Amino acid sequence: MTSGRSRLLLWAPVALLLAYEFYLSSRSSLPHVFVFPNADKVAHAGYFGLMGGCAVRAARWGNGWSRKRTSLMVVLAALAYGALDEFHQSFTPGRDVELADILSDGFGALLAALVAERLWIALRLERRSPG
């Protein structure tokens, strides 16, 4: 486990991504980056995958959590935040609430939980597994 300041720095990208997601949910319209059916589901999974990958790094190397605890918490937190985000979005004119968005958020986090630790080590951003 690392110092309080180091943990804060590891969790900062997660907090920034959560805040940006909150901001996006407040927007009545978003740019359409993808042009294929259900592209927004891919965007949800990708965004929550990125956020989940950052959370895996912070939980494993910052807090010293086990792989199992990290995976469970990352997925559950993504589902909970995804649900809260959809609720928040329900107050935004022109936006819809979809269960599929929440499931896509959870799927992205699950993918991150399965591969992020190996990716961090392979990229040599973390030298060893914390146990």
Secondary structure, 3 states (H helix, E strand, C coil): CCCHHHHHHHHHHHHHHHHHHHHHHCCCCCCCCCCCCCHHHHHHHHHHHHHHHHHHHHHHHHCCCCHHHHHHHHHHHHHHHHHHHHHHHCCCCCCCCCHHHHHHHHHHHHHHHHHHHHHHHHCCCCCCCCC
